Amino acid sequence: MTLTNLIAARINQLRKSRKLSVNKVATMSGLPYSTVNSLLRGKSDSPNLKTLIRIATAFNMTIVEFLNVPEIIEFSEDDLEDESEKNEGQEETNKALREVVHRGE
């Protein structure tokens, strides 16, 4: 499982619990539907922090609240290495996301 998959699962969990369509999340976040849909379908390799902040804001959450779930907090770069999916862009995103979460704790 990649960090992107975990983030997509988090968005879907929040979206479904609030009975929101993908289009509604896109509208509320100010992002194009294609961006949100690509992220949810695993077509986005590494969502940037700005995109994640906009999605968190759409759910009326801070980025720390949005990312503060065990699966994301416990995610390790070793997980990527095990799956041979590690790349430079993903590594930078992972590091930035972990720093944001740990600063908010």
C-alpha positions in Angstrom: 0.0 0.0 0.0 1.4 3.4 -0.9 0.9 6.7 0.9 -1.2 7.9 -2.0 -3.5 4.9 -1.6 -3.8 5.6 2.2 -4.7 9.2 1.4 -7.3 8.2 -1.2 -8.8 5.8 1.4 -9.0 8.6 3.9 -10.7 10.9 1.4 -13.2 8.2 0.5 -13.9 7.4 4.1 -14.6 11.1 4.9 -16.5 11.6 1.6 -18.8 8.6 2.2 -19.4 9.3 5.8 -20.6 12.8 4.8 -22.5 11.5 1.8 -20.5 13.6 -0.6 -19.8 12.8 -4.3 -16.4 13.1 -5.8 -17.7 16.1 -7.7 -18.9 17.8 -4.5 -15.5 17.3 -2.9 -13.8 18.8 -5.9 -16.1 21.8 -5.9 -15.7 22.3 -2.1 -11.9 22.1 -2.4 -11.7 24.3 -5.5 -9.8 21.6 -7.3 -10.7 20.2 -10.7 -12.8 17.1 -10.7 -10.0 15.3 -12.7 -7.5 16.0 -9.9 -9.6 14.6 -7.1 -10.8 11.7 -9.3 -7.2 10.8 -10.3 -6.1 10.9 -6.7 -9.0 8.6 -5.6 -8.3 6.2 -8.5 -4.6 5.9 -7.7 -3.6 7.7 -10.9 -1.8 10.5 -9.0 1.7 9.4 -7.9 2.3 12.0 -5.3 -0.3 14.6 -4.4 1.3 17.8 -3.3 0.7 19.4 0.1 -1.3 22.3 -1.3 -3.7 19.8 -2.9 -4.1 17.9 0.4 -4.6 21.1 2.4 -7.4 22.1 0.0 -9.1 18.7 0.4 -8.7 18.8 4.2 -10.3 22.3 4.1 -13.2 21.0 2.1 -13.9 18.6 5.0 -13.6 21.5 7.4 -10.4 20.0 8.9 -6.8 21.1 9.3 -4.2 19.1 7.4 -3.1 17.6 10.7 -6.6 16.4 11.5 -7.0 15.1 8.0 -3.7 13.1 8.2 -4.0 12.1 11.8 -5.1 8.5 11.3 -3.0 5.4 12.3 -2.5 4.1 8.8 -1.0 7.4 7.6 1.0 8.2 10.8 2.5 4.7 10.9 3.3 4.7 7.2 7.0 4.2 6.6 9.3 4.7 3.6 10.2 1.1 4.2 6.7 0.2 3.0 7.6 1.7 -0.4 10.9 0.0 -0.6 9.3 -3.3 0.1 7.0 -2.8 -2.8 9.7 -1.3 -5.1 7.6 1.8 -5.5 9.9 4.4 -4.0 10.8 7.4 -6.1 12.2 10.8 -5.3 9.0 12.8 -5.6 7.1 10.3 -3.4 9.9 10.4 -0.8 9.8 14.2 -0.6 6.0 14.1 -0.2 6.2 11.4 2.5 8.8 13.4 4.4 6.8 16.6 4.2 3.6 14.9 5.3 5.2 13.2 8.3 6.7 16.5 9.4 3.3 18.2 9.2 1.6 15.5 11.2 4.4 15.3 13.9 4.4 19.1 14.3 0.6 19.0 15.0 0.8 16.4 17.7 
